[in-house]
Amino acid sequence: MKRITSLFAVLAITLLSMSTAFADEAWLGGSGNTPEPLSESPDIRMIEEDIFMTVYNDNYTSVEVIYQFENTSDSEVDVTMGFPELCQDWDCTDPDDEYNNSRLTDFATYENGEIIDSVFELGEEVDYNTTSWYVSELTFEPFEKKEIKNTYDVTHSQYKTGAWFYYILETGATWKGDIERIDIEVQFEDDISVYDLTLIQPEGFTFDREMNTLNWHFENIEPTEDHNIEIRYWGPDEAPFFCMVAPGESAESASSSLAQESTQDGALVYYPCLAYDSQLDTAWVEGVDGSGVGEWLDIEYLDIEKTYEKIGIHNGYGTDDEIWAENNRIKKALLTFSDGTEQMVELADYNSYQEIMLDEKITGVDSARLEILEVYPGSSYDDTALTEFKIMGLLGGGVESNAAFPDIAGHVYANAIEFVKDEGIVDGYDDGTYKPDNKINRAEFTKIIVEAAYPGQATGSNCFPDVKEEWFAPYVCFAKEKGIIDGYPNGYFMPDNSVNYVEALKIILEAFGFSEAGDEDPWYAPYLEEAGRLYMILPNTENDEKISRGKMAELIMRKILDERWSTSLQFQ
Protein backbone atom coordinates (compact mmCIF):
# COMPACT_ATOMS: atom_id res chain seq x y z
CA MET A 1 0.00 0.00 0.00
CA LYS A 2 1.52 3.30 -1.06
CA ARG A 3 1.63 5.89 1.72
CA ILE A 4 2.98 9.36 2.26
CA THR A 5 6.54 9.43 3.53
CA SER A 6 6.33 11.78 6.49
CA LEU A 7 7.73 11.20 9.95
CA PHE A 8 5.21 10.43 12.69
CA ALA A 9 6.67 12.05 15.74
CA VAL A 10 5.80 10.41 19.04
CA LEU A 11 4.49 13.25 21.16
CA ALA A 12 4.75 13.15 24.92
CA ILE A 13 1.58 13.85 26.88
CA THR A 14 2.10 17.19 28.54
CA LEU A 15 0.02 19.46 30.68
CA LEU A 16 0.55 22.86 29.17
CA SER A 17 0.09 25.81 31.46
CA MET A 18 -1.73 28.89 30.28
CA SER A 19 -1.27 30.97 33.41
CA THR A 20 -2.52 34.45 34.09
CA ALA A 21 -0.90 36.70 36.59
CA PHE A 22 -1.49 37.04 40.26
CA ALA A 23 -5.12 36.10 40.79
CA ASP A 24 -6.14 33.55 38.22
CA GLU A 25 -4.59 31.12 35.87
CA ALA A 26 -5.71 29.16 32.84
CA TRP A 27 -4.44 25.84 31.61
CA LEU A 28 -4.45 24.31 28.16
CA GLY A 29 -4.65 20.56 28.33
CA GLY A 30 -4.81 20.31 32.13
CA SER A 31 -5.85 21.99 35.37
CA GLY A 32 -4.00 24.54 37.44
CA ASN A 33 -2.90 25.05 41.02
CA THR A 34 -4.33 27.82 43.17
CA PRO A 35 -2.21 30.98 42.82
CA GLU A 36 -1.84 33.19 45.88
CA PRO A 37 -0.04 36.34 46.90
CA LEU A 38 3.48 35.24 47.81
CA SER A 39 3.54 37.66 50.71
CA GLU A 40 0.85 38.46 53.25
CA SER A 41 -1.48 41.10 51.77
CA PRO A 42 -4.84 41.18 53.59
CA ASP A 43 -5.51 44.77 52.46
CA ILE A 44 -5.08 44.28 48.70
CA ARG A 45 -8.29 43.77 46.80
CA MET A 46 -8.90 42.88 43.16
CA ILE A 47 -11.64 45.16 41.83
CA GLU A 48 -11.96 44.14 38.16
CA GLU A 49 -10.58 41.59 35.74
CA ASP A 50 -10.58 41.61 31.91
CA ILE A 51 -9.41 38.47 30.14
CA PHE A 52 -8.74 38.28 26.39
CA MET A 53 -7.70 34.99 24.79
CA THR A 54 -7.18 34.52 21.06
CA VAL A 55 -6.96 30.96 19.77
CA TYR A 56 -4.91 30.80 16.57
CA ASN A 57 -4.88 28.07 13.96
CA ASP A 58 -1.11 27.78 13.94
CA ASN A 59 -1.08 26.01 17.28
CA TYR A 60 -1.01 28.62 20.03
CA THR A 61 -3.18 30.92 22.10
CA SER A 62 -2.30 34.51 22.88
CA VAL A 63 -3.45 35.78 26.28
CA GLU A 64 -3.84 39.26 27.76
CA VAL A 65 -5.26 39.76 31.26
CA ILE A 66 -5.81 43.15 32.89
CA TYR A 67 -6.46 43.42 36.63
CA GLN A 68 -7.47 46.43 38.70
CA PHE A 69 -6.09 46.20 42.25
CA GLU A 70 -6.70 48.50 45.22
CA ASN A 71 -4.98 49.03 48.54
CA THR A 72 -7.91 49.34 50.98
CA SER A 73 -5.72 50.53 53.86
CA ASP A 74 -4.27 53.92 54.86
CA SER A 75 -0.76 52.42 54.97
CA GLU A 76 1.81 51.63 52.33
CA VAL A 77 1.78 47.93 51.41
CA ASP A 78 4.55 45.91 49.74
CA VAL A 79 3.30 42.83 47.90
CA THR A 80 5.14 39.95 46.30
CA MET A 81 2.80 38.89 43.52
CA GLY A 82 3.18 35.68 41.59
CA PHE A 83 1.38 32.90 39.81
CA PRO A 84 2.41 29.31 39.14
CA GLU A 85 3.49 27.68 35.93
CA LEU A 86 3.26 23.90 35.91
CA CYS A 87 5.76 22.14 33.69
CA GLN A 88 7.25 18.68 33.29
CA ASP A 89 10.51 18.18 35.17
CA TRP A 90 12.53 17.73 31.95
CA ASP A 91 11.54 21.04 30.34
CA CYS A 92 11.18 23.57 33.13
CA THR A 93 14.58 25.14 32.95
CA ASP A 94 14.94 26.14 29.30
CA PRO A 95 11.99 28.15 27.91
CA ASP A 96 13.81 28.55 24.57
CA ASP A 97 14.15 24.81 23.96
CA GLU A 98 12.36 24.08 20.66
CA TYR A 99 11.01 20.82 22.09
CA ASN A 100 9.67 22.52 25.21
CA ASN A 101 5.89 22.50 24.97
CA SER A 102 4.78 23.25 28.52
CA ARG A 103 6.32 26.68 29.09
CA LEU A 104 4.82 30.06 28.40
CA THR A 105 6.50 32.25 25.80
CA ASP A 106 6.87 36.02 25.55
CA PHE A 107 5.64 36.46 29.11
CA ALA A 108 5.49 40.08 30.33
CA THR A 109 4.11 42.01 33.31
CA TYR A 110 2.97 45.65 33.19
CA GLU A 111 2.26 48.07 36.05
CA ASN A 112 0.03 50.99 35.02
CA GLY A 113 1.06 50.45 31.41
CA GLU A 114 4.82 50.24 32.04
CA ILE A 115 6.64 46.92 31.74
CA ILE A 116 8.24 45.75 34.99
CA ASP A 117 10.52 42.94 36.08
CA SER A 118 8.97 39.51 36.41
CA VAL A 119 11.41 36.91 37.71
CA PHE A 120 10.98 33.21 36.96
CA GLU A 121 11.66 31.08 40.03
CA LEU A 122 11.85 27.31 39.76
CA GLY A 123 9.71 25.58 42.36
CA GLU A 124 9.48 22.15 43.91
CA GLU A 125 9.08 18.94 41.95
CA VAL A 126 5.93 16.97 42.79
CA ASP A 127 5.02 13.75 40.94
CA TYR A 128 7.21 14.58 37.92
CA ASN A 129 5.71 18.08 37.66
CA THR A 130 7.25 21.30 38.84
CA THR A 131 5.27 24.31 40.02
CA SER A 132 7.30 27.45 39.35
CA TRP A 133 6.46 31.12 39.71
CA TYR A 134 6.69 34.38 37.80
CA VAL A 135 7.26 36.86 40.60
CA SER A 136 7.00 40.67 40.76
CA GLU A 137 7.52 43.05 43.67
CA LEU A 138 4.95 45.86 43.93
CA THR A 139 4.35 48.74 46.33
CA PHE A 140 0.90 50.25 46.93
CA GLU A 141 0.56 53.70 48.45
CA PRO A 142 -2.35 54.25 50.86
CA PHE A 143 -5.66 53.67 49.03
CA GLU A 144 -3.79 53.45 45.71
CA LYS A 145 -5.27 51.65 42.72
CA LYS A 146 -3.05 49.91 40.17
CA GLU A 147 -3.61 48.29 36.79
CA ILE A 148 -1.61 45.09 36.41
CA LYS A 149 -1.44 43.40 33.01
CA ASN A 150 0.09 40.13 31.85
CA THR A 151 0.62 38.98 28.30
CA TYR A 152 1.98 35.67 27.01
CA ASP A 153 1.51 32.89 24.45
CA VAL A 154 1.00 29.21 25.09
CA THR A 155 1.30 26.19 22.80
CA HIS A 156 -1.78 24.01 22.44
CA SER A 157 -2.19 20.48 23.68
CA GLN A 158 -4.56 18.02 22.02
CA TYR A 159 -5.92 14.56 22.59
CA LYS A 160 -8.93 12.61 21.33
CA THR A 161 -11.42 15.32 22.24
CA GLY A 162 -9.44 17.97 20.37
CA ALA A 163 -7.87 20.92 22.18
CA TRP A 164 -9.11 22.23 25.47
CA PHE A 165 -8.29 24.72 28.18
CA TYR A 166 -9.49 25.88 31.57
CA TYR A 167 -9.48 29.35 33.04
CA ILE A 168 -9.55 29.06 36.83
CA LEU A 169 -11.61 31.99 38.04
CA GLU A 170 -12.00 30.59 41.54
CA THR A 171 -8.46 31.64 42.40
CA GLY A 172 -9.61 35.25 42.47
CA ALA A 173 -10.94 34.42 45.91
CA THR A 174 -7.34 34.57 47.25
CA TRP A 175 -7.68 38.35 47.37
CA LYS A 176 -9.73 40.48 49.73
CA GLY A 177 -13.50 40.68 49.19
CA ASP A 178 -15.67 40.26 46.12
CA ILE A 179 -14.60 41.16 42.60
CA GLU A 180 -16.89 43.86 41.21
CA ARG A 181 -16.66 42.82 37.56
CA ILE A 182 -15.08 40.06 35.45
CA ASP A 183 -15.30 40.03 31.65
CA ILE A 184 -13.90 37.21 29.55
CA GLU A 185 -13.53 37.07 25.78
CA VAL A 186 -12.26 34.04 23.87
CA GLN A 187 -11.80 34.69 20.17
CA PHE A 188 -11.31 31.90 17.64
CA GLU A 189 -9.36 32.81 14.55
CA ASP A 190 -9.68 31.61 10.97
CA ASP A 191 -11.28 28.20 10.48
CA ILE A 192 -12.50 27.40 14.01
CA SER A 193 -16.31 27.56 13.80
CA VAL A 194 -19.37 27.04 15.96
CA TYR A 195 -19.45 23.36 15.17
CA ASP A 196 -15.84 22.92 16.27
CA LEU A 197 -16.76 23.79 19.88
CA THR A 198 -17.46 20.52 21.68
CA LEU A 199 -17.80 21.71 25.30
CA ILE A 200 -18.43 25.11 26.85
CA GLN A 201 -18.77 25.70 30.60
CA PRO A 202 -20.20 27.37 32.58
CA GLU A 203 -23.53 28.38 31.10
CA GLY A 204 -24.47 32.02 30.79
CA PHE A 205 -22.08 32.83 27.95
CA THR A 206 -22.93 34.62 24.74
CA PHE A 207 -21.61 33.70 21.33
CA ASP A 208 -20.80 36.61 19.04
CA ARG A 209 -21.01 35.04 15.59
CA GLU A 210 -19.75 38.09 13.71
CA MET A 211 -16.60 38.34 15.83
CA ASN A 212 -16.40 34.54 16.42
CA THR A 213 -16.03 35.03 20.17
CA LEU A 214 -17.34 33.52 23.38
CA ASN A 215 -18.02 35.98 26.18
CA TRP A 216 -18.77 35.76 29.91
CA HIS A 217 -19.69 38.58 32.30
CA PHE A 218 -19.77 38.33 36.11
CA GLU A 219 -20.56 41.00 38.70
CA ASN A 220 -19.91 41.19 42.45
CA ILE A 221 -18.69 37.63 42.90
CA GLU A 222 -16.16 35.75 44.94
CA PRO A 223 -15.59 33.14 42.26
CA THR A 224 -15.84 29.42 42.98
CA GLU A 225 -15.09 26.36 40.88
CA ASP A 226 -18.58 26.75 39.35
CA HIS A 227 -17.28 29.87 37.57
CA ASN A 228 -14.22 28.21 36.04
CA ILE A 229 -14.15 28.43 32.25
CA GLU A 230 -13.69 25.21 30.32
CA ILE A 231 -13.70 25.11 26.52
CA ARG A 232 -12.97 22.19 24.23
CA TYR A 233 -12.81 22.48 20.49
CA TRP A 234 -11.65 20.63 17.43
CA GLY A 235 -8.11 21.73 16.75
CA PRO A 236 -7.05 23.26 13.43
CA ASP A 237 -5.32 21.41 10.62
CA GLU A 238 -1.66 20.66 11.19
CA ALA A 239 -1.89 21.06 14.99
CA PRO A 240 0.12 18.59 17.11
CA PHE A 241 -2.04 15.72 18.30
CA PHE A 242 -1.19 12.89 20.64
CA CYS A 243 -2.34 9.62 19.11
CA MET A 244 -0.52 6.34 19.47
CA VAL A 245 -0.82 2.68 20.39
CA ALA A 246 2.05 1.07 22.24
CA PRO A 247 4.02 -1.59 20.32
CA GLY A 248 2.47 -4.99 20.73
CA GLU A 249 -0.90 -3.66 21.90
CA SER A 250 -4.08 -4.02 19.89
CA ALA A 251 -5.49 -0.89 18.28
CA GLU A 252 -7.97 0.83 20.56
CA SER A 253 -11.36 2.18 19.49
CA ALA A 254 -11.58 0.18 16.24
CA SER A 255 -12.08 -3.37 15.10
CA SER A 256 -8.64 -3.30 13.43
CA SER A 257 -5.90 -0.99 12.19
CA LEU A 258 -3.33 -1.43 9.46
CA ALA A 259 0.06 -2.42 10.84
CA GLN A 260 2.79 0.18 11.25
CA GLU A 261 5.03 0.64 8.20
CA SER A 262 8.67 1.63 8.17
CA THR A 263 9.81 4.21 5.64
CA GLN A 264 13.03 6.05 4.92
CA ASP A 265 11.80 8.99 6.98
CA GLY A 266 10.28 7.10 9.91
CA ALA A 267 7.27 5.02 10.90
CA LEU A 268 3.82 5.45 9.36
CA VAL A 269 0.89 4.50 11.57
CA TYR A 270 -2.85 4.25 11.05
CA TYR A 271 -4.34 4.41 14.56
CA PRO A 272 -8.11 4.95 15.08
CA CYS A 273 -7.61 8.37 16.69
CA LEU A 274 -6.00 9.63 13.48
CA ALA A 275 -9.54 9.81 12.07
CA TYR A 276 -10.25 12.75 14.36
CA ASP A 277 -6.93 14.53 14.72
CA SER A 278 -7.82 17.42 12.37
CA GLN A 279 -4.94 16.60 10.03
CA LEU A 280 -5.32 15.68 6.38
CA ASP A 281 -2.03 13.82 6.08
CA THR A 282 -3.07 11.12 8.58
CA ALA A 283 -5.90 8.58 8.53
CA TRP A 284 -7.33 5.52 10.22
CA VAL A 285 -6.91 2.53 7.92
CA GLU A 286 -8.61 -0.78 8.77
CA GLY A 287 -6.29 -3.75 8.91
CA VAL A 288 -8.06 -6.93 7.80
CA ASP A 289 -7.73 -8.84 4.57
CA GLY A 290 -10.26 -7.77 1.98
CA SER A 291 -12.13 -4.52 1.50
CA GLY A 292 -12.85 -3.74 5.15
CA VAL A 293 -16.62 -4.26 4.99
CA GLY A 294 -17.79 -5.02 8.53
CA GLU A 295 -14.92 -3.17 10.21
CA TRP A 296 -15.82 -0.35 12.59
CA LEU A 297 -14.49 2.75 14.30
CA ASP A 298 -15.69 3.89 17.74
CA ILE A 299 -16.16 7.60 18.44
CA GLU A 300 -15.72 8.12 22.19
CA TYR A 301 -15.44 11.89 22.56
CA LEU A 302 -19.17 12.70 22.66
CA ASP A 303 -20.57 14.75 25.56
CA ILE A 304 -23.75 13.39 27.13
CA GLU A 305 -24.93 16.95 27.82
CA LYS A 306 -24.58 18.08 24.22
CA THR A 307 -27.01 17.95 21.30
CA TYR A 308 -25.59 16.56 18.04
CA GLU A 309 -27.10 17.26 14.63
CA LYS A 310 -24.58 16.64 11.85
CA ILE A 311 -21.46 14.73 10.90
CA GLY A 312 -18.42 15.89 8.98
CA ILE A 313 -16.31 13.45 6.98
CA HIS A 314 -13.22 13.58 4.80
CA ASN A 315 -13.43 10.21 3.09
CA GLY A 316 -10.47 8.07 2.06
CA TYR A 317 -6.77 8.86 2.55
CA GLY A 318 -6.91 12.57 1.80
CA THR A 319 -3.27 13.54 1.68
CA ASP A 320 -3.34 14.00 -2.12
CA ASP A 321 -5.50 12.95 -5.06
CA GLU A 322 -3.19 10.12 -6.17
CA ILE A 323 -3.05 8.34 -2.82
CA TRP A 324 -6.75 9.05 -2.24
CA ALA A 325 -7.66 7.27 -5.50
CA GLU A 326 -5.37 4.29 -4.85
CA ASN A 327 -7.10 3.24 -1.60
CA ASN A 328 -10.68 2.26 -0.79
CA ARG A 329 -13.14 4.87 0.46
CA ILE A 330 -16.33 4.33 2.45
CA LYS A 331 -19.46 4.35 0.30
CA LYS A 332 -22.05 3.34 2.87
CA ALA A 333 -21.84 2.97 6.65
CA LEU A 334 -24.07 2.44 9.67
CA LEU A 335 -23.75 5.02 12.45
CA THR A 336 -24.99 3.70 15.82
CA PHE A 337 -25.12 5.95 18.89
CA SER A 338 -24.72 4.71 22.46
CA ASP A 339 -28.49 5.02 23.05
CA GLY A 340 -29.18 2.63 20.16
CA THR A 341 -30.20 5.26 17.60
CA GLU A 342 -29.06 4.27 14.11
CA GLN A 343 -28.58 6.12 10.85
CA MET A 344 -27.43 4.94 7.46
CA VAL A 345 -24.70 7.16 6.04
CA GLU A 346 -24.04 7.33 2.29
CA LEU A 347 -20.93 9.23 1.24
CA ALA A 348 -20.08 10.98 -1.99
CA ASP A 349 -16.81 9.87 -3.57
CA TYR A 350 -14.49 12.86 -3.73
CA ASN A 351 -11.32 13.92 -1.97
CA SER A 352 -12.68 16.68 0.22
CA TYR A 353 -14.80 17.43 3.25
CA GLN A 354 -18.54 16.72 3.25
CA GLU A 355 -21.26 17.28 5.85
CA ILE A 356 -24.38 15.21 6.47
CA MET A 357 -27.33 16.21 8.67
CA LEU A 358 -28.56 13.59 11.11
CA ASP A 359 -32.13 12.46 10.58
CA GLU A 360 -32.91 13.74 14.06
CA LYS A 361 -31.01 15.64 16.73
CA ILE A 362 -29.26 13.33 19.19
CA THR A 363 -28.91 14.10 22.91
CA GLY A 364 -27.77 12.06 25.89
CA VAL A 365 -25.07 9.98 24.17
CA ASP A 366 -21.39 9.60 24.95
CA SER A 367 -20.16 7.51 22.02
CA ALA A 368 -21.02 6.17 18.58
CA ARG A 369 -19.82 3.49 16.18
CA LEU A 370 -19.29 3.82 12.44
CA GLU A 371 -19.46 0.42 10.69
CA ILE A 372 -18.36 0.04 7.06
CA LEU A 373 -21.07 -1.54 4.90
CA GLU A 374 -19.87 -0.80 1.36
CA VAL A 375 -16.79 0.80 -0.21
CA TYR A 376 -15.63 2.58 -3.33
CA PRO A 377 -12.73 0.40 -4.60
CA GLY A 378 -9.25 1.85 -4.79
CA SER A 379 -7.27 1.63 -7.99
CA SER A 380 -4.25 -0.11 -6.39
CA TYR A 381 -4.96 -1.25 -2.81
CA ASP A 382 -7.77 -2.97 -0.93
CA ASP A 383 -7.43 -1.06 2.35
CA THR A 384 -10.24 1.31 3.37
CA ALA A 385 -9.14 4.64 4.85
CA LEU A 386 -10.88 7.47 6.67
CA THR A 387 -9.06 10.79 7.00
CA GLU A 388 -11.44 12.71 9.26
CA PHE A 389 -14.72 11.96 11.03
CA LYS A 390 -16.51 14.32 13.41
CA ILE A 391 -19.94 14.34 15.01
CA MET A 392 -20.92 17.93 15.62
CA GLY A 393 -23.63 19.79 17.45
CA LEU A 394 -25.09 23.07 18.56
CA LEU A 395 -23.63 25.44 21.10
CA GLY A 396 -25.00 24.31 24.45
CA GLY A 397 -25.96 26.42 27.43
CA GLY A 398 -25.68 29.83 25.82
CA VAL A 399 -27.32 32.21 23.39
CA GLU A 400 -26.09 33.74 20.18
CA SER A 401 -25.77 37.44 20.78
CA ASN A 402 -25.68 38.58 17.19
CA ALA A 403 -26.67 35.76 14.88
CA ALA A 404 -27.34 36.97 11.37
CA PHE A 405 -31.07 36.70 12.13
CA PRO A 406 -32.69 36.60 15.59
CA ASP A 407 -35.02 33.72 14.74
CA ILE A 408 -32.48 31.08 13.62
CA ALA A 409 -30.54 30.32 16.82
CA GLY A 410 -30.68 26.56 17.36
CA HIS A 411 -32.41 25.91 14.04
CA VAL A 412 -31.28 22.78 12.20
CA TYR A 413 -30.32 24.87 9.15
CA ALA A 414 -28.83 27.83 11.04
CA ASN A 415 -25.34 27.14 9.72
CA ALA A 416 -26.56 27.15 6.11
CA ILE A 417 -28.58 30.31 6.67
CA GLU A 418 -25.51 32.03 8.10
CA PHE A 419 -23.56 30.84 5.06
CA VAL A 420 -25.96 32.29 2.46
CA LYS A 421 -26.17 35.51 4.49
CA ASP A 422 -22.37 35.81 4.65
CA GLU A 423 -22.19 35.14 0.90
CA GLY A 424 -24.52 38.09 0.27
CA ILE A 425 -27.21 35.83 -1.22
CA VAL A 426 -30.02 36.62 1.25
CA ASP A 427 -30.96 39.67 3.30
CA GLY A 428 -33.96 38.56 5.33
CA TYR A 429 -37.21 40.42 5.87
CA ASP A 430 -37.71 44.08 6.68
CA ASP A 431 -38.22 43.25 10.37
CA GLY A 432 -34.75 41.69 10.51
CA THR A 433 -35.92 38.07 10.69
CA TYR A 434 -35.29 35.21 8.30
CA LYS A 435 -38.36 33.02 8.98
CA PRO A 436 -36.54 29.74 8.28
CA ASP A 437 -39.68 27.58 8.26
CA ASN A 438 -41.67 29.80 5.89
CA LYS A 439 -42.32 28.33 2.46
CA ILE A 440 -40.54 30.16 -0.33
CA ASN A 441 -42.33 31.36 -3.48
CA ARG A 442 -41.08 31.28 -7.06
CA ALA A 443 -40.15 34.96 -7.15
CA GLU A 444 -38.05 34.81 -3.96
CA PHE A 445 -36.43 31.55 -4.95
CA THR A 446 -35.49 32.76 -8.43
CA LYS A 447 -33.90 35.91 -7.05
CA ILE A 448 -31.83 33.95 -4.53
CA ILE A 449 -30.63 31.38 -7.07
CA VAL A 450 -29.66 34.04 -9.63
CA GLU A 451 -27.71 35.94 -6.95
CA ALA A 452 -25.98 32.72 -5.93
CA ALA A 453 -24.98 31.64 -9.45
CA TYR A 454 -24.72 35.04 -11.24
CA PRO A 455 -24.15 37.68 -8.56
CA GLY A 456 -24.87 41.22 -9.77
CA GLN A 457 -25.78 40.21 -13.32
CA ALA A 458 -29.59 40.16 -13.21
CA THR A 459 -31.36 42.42 -15.69
CA GLY A 460 -34.59 42.47 -17.70
CA SER A 461 -38.34 43.07 -17.42
CA ASN A 462 -41.68 42.24 -19.08
CA CYS A 463 -40.85 38.59 -19.76
CA PHE A 464 -44.15 37.02 -18.61
CA PRO A 465 -47.69 38.42 -18.52
CA ASP A 466 -47.41 38.49 -14.72
CA VAL A 467 -43.78 39.70 -14.60
CA LYS A 468 -43.51 43.36 -15.57
CA GLU A 469 -41.47 45.88 -13.57
CA GLU A 470 -41.72 44.33 -10.10
CA TRP A 471 -38.70 43.95 -7.80
CA PHE A 472 -38.28 40.34 -8.93
CA ALA A 473 -38.57 41.07 -12.68
CA PRO A 474 -34.80 41.37 -13.40
CA TYR A 475 -34.11 38.02 -11.72
CA VAL A 476 -37.01 36.16 -13.36
CA CYS A 477 -36.28 37.56 -16.81
CA PHE A 478 -32.54 36.86 -16.49
CA ALA A 479 -33.27 33.28 -15.35
CA LYS A 480 -35.69 32.80 -18.26
CA GLU A 481 -33.08 34.01 -20.73
CA LYS A 482 -30.52 31.58 -19.28
CA GLY A 483 -32.98 28.69 -19.50
CA ILE A 484 -33.04 28.20 -15.74
CA ILE A 485 -36.81 28.62 -15.32
CA ASP A 486 -39.90 28.20 -17.47
CA GLY A 487 -43.42 29.47 -17.22
CA TYR A 488 -46.53 27.35 -16.79
CA PRO A 489 -48.37 25.93 -19.83
CA ASN A 490 -50.68 28.97 -19.76
CA GLY A 491 -47.67 31.24 -20.32
CA TYR A 492 -47.66 32.75 -16.83
CA PHE A 493 -44.82 32.61 -14.28
CA MET A 494 -46.97 32.61 -11.11
CA PRO A 495 -44.46 34.40 -8.85
CA ASP A 496 -46.46 33.76 -5.66
CA ASN A 497 -46.64 29.98 -6.10
CA SER A 498 -44.57 27.87 -3.72
CA VAL A 499 -41.60 25.80 -4.93
CA ASN A 500 -41.44 22.10 -4.15
CA TYR A 501 -38.30 20.10 -3.46
CA VAL A 502 -37.69 18.60 -6.91
CA GLU A 503 -38.46 21.94 -8.60
CA ALA A 504 -35.88 23.55 -6.33
CA LEU A 505 -33.28 20.92 -7.26
CA LYS A 506 -33.92 21.49 -10.97
CA ILE A 507 -33.55 25.27 -10.70
CA ILE A 508 -30.41 25.12 -8.55
CA LEU A 509 -28.66 22.49 -10.66
CA GLU A 510 -29.47 24.16 -13.96
CA ALA A 511 -28.40 27.54 -12.61
CA PHE A 512 -24.97 26.01 -12.02
CA GLY A 513 -24.77 24.40 -15.45
CA PHE A 514 -26.30 20.94 -15.12
CA SER A 515 -28.29 19.78 -18.17
CA GLU A 516 -30.43 16.65 -17.98
CA ALA A 517 -30.09 14.33 -20.96
CA GLY A 518 -33.12 12.73 -22.65
CA ASP A 519 -36.73 12.39 -21.64
CA GLU A 520 -37.07 10.79 -18.24
CA ASP A 521 -40.13 9.53 -16.42
CA PRO A 522 -40.62 11.10 -13.99
CA TRP A 523 -39.13 14.33 -15.29
CA TYR A 524 -37.21 15.01 -12.11
CA ALA A 525 -35.32 11.67 -12.04
CA PRO A 526 -32.05 13.09 -13.50
CA TYR A 527 -32.09 15.91 -10.97
CA LEU A 528 -32.55 13.54 -8.04
CA GLU A 529 -29.72 11.39 -9.38
CA GLU A 530 -27.39 14.38 -9.71
CA ALA A 531 -28.43 15.68 -6.30
CA GLY A 532 -27.58 12.30 -4.81
CA ARG A 533 -24.17 12.35 -6.45
CA LEU A 534 -23.51 15.79 -4.96
CA TYR A 535 -25.05 14.89 -1.61
CA MET A 536 -27.87 17.39 -1.93
CA ILE A 537 -30.55 14.93 -0.82
CA LEU A 538 -32.04 16.34 2.38
CA PRO A 539 -33.25 13.96 5.11
CA ASN A 540 -36.98 13.74 5.83
CA THR A 541 -37.90 15.63 2.65
CA GLU A 542 -40.54 14.44 0.17
CA ASN A 543 -40.29 15.17 -3.56
CA ASP A 544 -43.49 17.25 -3.61
CA GLU A 545 -42.82 19.00 -0.30
CA LYS A 546 -43.07 22.78 -0.47
CA ILE A 547 -39.55 23.81 0.36
CA SER A 548 -38.82 26.06 3.33
CA ARG A 549 -36.41 28.97 3.40
CA GLY A 550 -34.15 26.95 5.72
CA LYS A 551 -33.95 23.95 3.39
CA MET A 552 -33.41 26.28 0.46
CA ALA A 553 -30.34 27.71 2.24
CA GLU A 554 -28.99 24.20 2.90
CA LEU A 555 -29.32 23.20 -0.76
CA ILE A 556 -27.59 26.34 -1.97
CA MET A 557 -24.77 25.99 0.55
CA ARG A 558 -24.13 22.38 -0.46
CA LYS A 559 -24.05 23.26 -4.15
CA ILE A 560 -21.76 26.25 -3.70
CA LEU A 561 -19.36 24.20 -1.57
CA ASP A 562 -19.43 21.51 -4.25
CA GLU A 563 -18.45 24.13 -6.84
CA ARG A 564 -15.51 25.14 -4.67
CA TRP A 565 -14.43 21.52 -4.31
CA SER A 566 -14.75 20.83 -8.04
CA THR A 567 -11.00 20.59 -8.58
CA SER A 568 -11.00 17.49 -6.37
CA LEU A 569 -13.72 15.66 -8.31
CA GLN A 570 -11.60 14.14 -11.09
CA PHE A 571 -11.60 10.72 -9.44
CA GLN A 572 -15.37 10.36 -9.10
Helices and strands as residue ranges (DSSP letters): E 16-18, E 25-28, E 44-56, E 60-71, E 77-88, E 105-111, E 114-116, E 119-121, E 125-126, E 129-140, E 145-155, E 158-159, E 162-168, G 169-174, E 179-188, G 194-196, E 197-201, E 206-208, E 213-221, G 225-227, E 229-233, E 261-263, E 266-268, G 272-276, E 284-285, E 296-299, E 307-315, H 321-326, E 329-337, E 342-346, E 353-363, E 368-376, E 385-393, E 399-400, H 414-422, H 442-453, H 473-482, H 501-511, H 525-533, H 549-564, G 566-571
